Amino acid sequence: MENRTETLGQEVTADVRDDDCNTGERKEYVERKRWVFFGLPFTFTKYTVTDEVITINDGLLNTKENDCYLYKVQDVELQVSLGERIFGLGTVACYTGDNTHPQLFLTHIRNAREIKNYILKAAEEARRKRRTLNTLNINASDIEDDDL
């Protein structure tokens, strides 16, 4: 198994072998929430994005871990304020079908555009693998049978 680490964007690329001896490329993004001022990572929030799940670890003494499978991600948005733009940061908003956290925010991270694009592609691939359909609730329960 060969591991390669790139410091730019904290991207870790590893060639992974599974039980069938097939090789595949797996990406994992690990970012820390940063202060907008100078983009320094002095917070205790860590974001991990893999090809299957988004994980948010938060806290120093009392820690909290939140996971969301990528097949549940419905939409991804990039938000960049003026302060974030000055220091090369951004916020990625993920709108999900998860019951506990319908909105996940990867706040003040580097390489936000690259991570947003990766989440979009990986979420679509995860839905194809699981053969799930992404649908929206349009409040069709308000329509009576006579209207059809």
C-alpha positions as CSV (number, residue, x, y, z in Angstrom):
1,M,0.0,0.0,0.0
2,E,1.5,3.3,-1.1
3,N,0.7,6.5,0.8
4,R,1.4,10.0,-0.5
5,T,0.8,13.3,1.4
6,E,0.6,16.7,-0.1
7,T,0.8,19.7,2.2
8,L,-1.1,22.0,-0.1
9,G,-4.7,21.9,1.0
10,Q,-4.0,19.1,3.5
11,E,-5.0,16.6,0.7
12,V,-4.1,13.0,1.5
13,T,-4.1,10.6,-1.4
14,A,-3.7,6.9,-0.8
15,D,-3.8,3.9,-3.1
16,V,-6.1,1.5,-1.2
17,R,-6.3,-2.2,-1.9
18,D,-9.5,-4.0,-0.9
19,D,-10.2,-7.7,-0.5
20,D,-10.5,-8.3,-4.2
21,C,-6.9,-7.0,-4.8
22,N,-8.3,-4.1,-6.8
23,T,-6.6,-0.8,-6.5
24,G,-8.4,2.5,-6.5
25,E,-7.6,6.1,-5.6
26,R,-9.1,7.5,-2.5
27,K,-9.0,11.1,-1.5
28,E,-9.4,12.5,1.9
29,Y,-9.5,16.2,2.8
30,V,-8.6,17.2,6.3
31,E,-9.1,20.9,7.2
32,R,-9.3,22.9,10.4
33,K,-11.7,25.8,11.1
34,R,-9.6,28.9,11.0
35,W,-9.9,32.4,12.3
36,V,-10.8,34.9,9.5
37,F,-8.0,37.1,10.8
38,F,-4.8,35.9,9.0
39,G,-6.4,32.4,8.5
40,L,-4.8,30.9,11.5
41,P,-6.1,27.5,12.7
42,F,-6.5,28.3,16.4
43,T,-9.9,26.5,16.8
44,F,-10.7,23.0,17.9
45,T,-12.9,22.1,14.9
46,K,-11.6,19.6,12.4
47,Y,-13.4,18.7,9.1
48,T,-12.7,15.4,7.3
49,V,-14.2,14.7,3.9
50,T,-13.7,11.3,2.3
51,D,-15.4,9.6,-0.6
52,E,-18.1,8.2,1.7
53,V,-18.6,10.5,4.7
54,I,-18.2,14.1,6.0
55,T,-17.0,14.2,9.6
56,I,-16.9,17.2,11.8
57,N,-15.0,16.9,15.1
58,D,-15.6,19.8,17.5
59,G,-14.3,20.7,21.0
60,L,-11.3,20.3,23.2
61,L,-12.5,18.9,26.5
62,N,-16.1,18.1,25.6
63,T,-15.8,16.8,22.1
64,K,-18.6,16.2,19.6
65,E,-18.4,14.2,16.4
66,N,-20.9,14.6,13.6
67,D,-21.0,12.4,10.5
68,C,-23.1,12.7,7.3
69,Y,-22.9,10.2,4.5
70,L,-22.2,11.8,1.1
71,Y,-25.2,10.1,-0.6
72,K,-27.4,12.3,1.6
73,V,-25.9,15.6,0.4
74,Q,-28.4,17.3,-1.9
75,D,-26.8,20.6,-2.6
76,V,-23.4,22.3,-1.9
77,E,-22.9,26.0,-1.8
78,L,-19.7,28.1,-1.5
79,Q,-19.9,31.3,0.6
80,V,-16.9,33.7,0.7
81,S,-17.1,36.9,2.6
82,L,-14.7,39.8,2.0
83,G,-12.5,38.9,5.0
84,E,-12.4,35.3,3.9
85,R,-11.4,36.3,0.4
86,I,-8.6,38.5,1.6
87,F,-7.0,35.5,3.5
88,G,-7.8,32.8,1.0
89,L,-10.6,31.1,3.0
90,G,-14.2,30.1,2.3
91,T,-17.2,28.4,3.8
92,V,-18.8,25.3,2.2
93,A,-22.5,24.8,3.1
94,C,-23.9,21.3,2.5
95,Y,-27.6,20.9,2.4
96,T,-28.4,17.3,3.3
97,G,-31.3,14.9,3.9
98,D,-29.8,14.1,7.3
99,N,-32.3,14.3,10.2
100,T,-30.0,15.6,12.9
101,H,-28.2,18.2,10.8
102,P,-29.9,19.2,7.6
103,Q,-27.3,21.9,7.0
104,L,-23.5,21.3,7.5
105,F,-21.1,24.2,7.4
106,L,-17.4,23.7,6.8
107,T,-16.5,27.2,8.1
108,H,-13.4,29.3,7.2
109,I,-11.4,26.6,5.4
110,R,-8.7,26.7,2.8
111,N,-9.2,25.4,-0.7
112,A,-13.0,25.7,-0.2
113,R,-13.8,25.7,-3.9
114,E,-11.8,22.5,-4.5
115,I,-13.5,20.8,-1.5
116,K,-16.9,21.9,-2.7
117,N,-16.3,20.5,-6.2
118,Y,-15.1,17.2,-4.6
119,I,-18.1,16.9,-2.4
120,L,-20.4,17.4,-5.4
121,K,-18.7,14.7,-7.5
122,A,-18.3,12.3,-4.6
123,A,-22.0,12.7,-3.5
124,E,-23.2,12.0,-7.0
125,E,-20.9,8.9,-7.2
126,A,-22.1,7.7,-3.8
127,R,-25.8,8.0,-4.9
128,R,-25.0,6.0,-8.0
129,K,-23.2,3.3,-6.0
130,R,-26.2,3.0,-3.6
131,R,-28.7,3.4,-6.4
132,T,-30.6,6.1,-4.5
133,L,-32.7,8.8,-5.9
134,N,-32.5,12.4,-4.7
135,T,-36.0,13.9,-4.6
136,L,-37.3,17.2,-3.2
137,N,-40.4,17.6,-1.0
138,I,-42.8,20.0,-2.9
139,N,-45.6,19.8,-0.4
140,A,-47.8,17.7,-2.7
141,S,-49.9,16.6,0.3
142,D,-51.8,19.9,-0.1
143,I,-53.2,18.7,-3.4
144,E,-56.5,17.0,-3.2
145,D,-57.4,14.0,-5.3
146,D,-60.1,16.0,-7.1
147,D,-57.4,18.4,-8.5
148,L,-55.7,15.5,-10.3
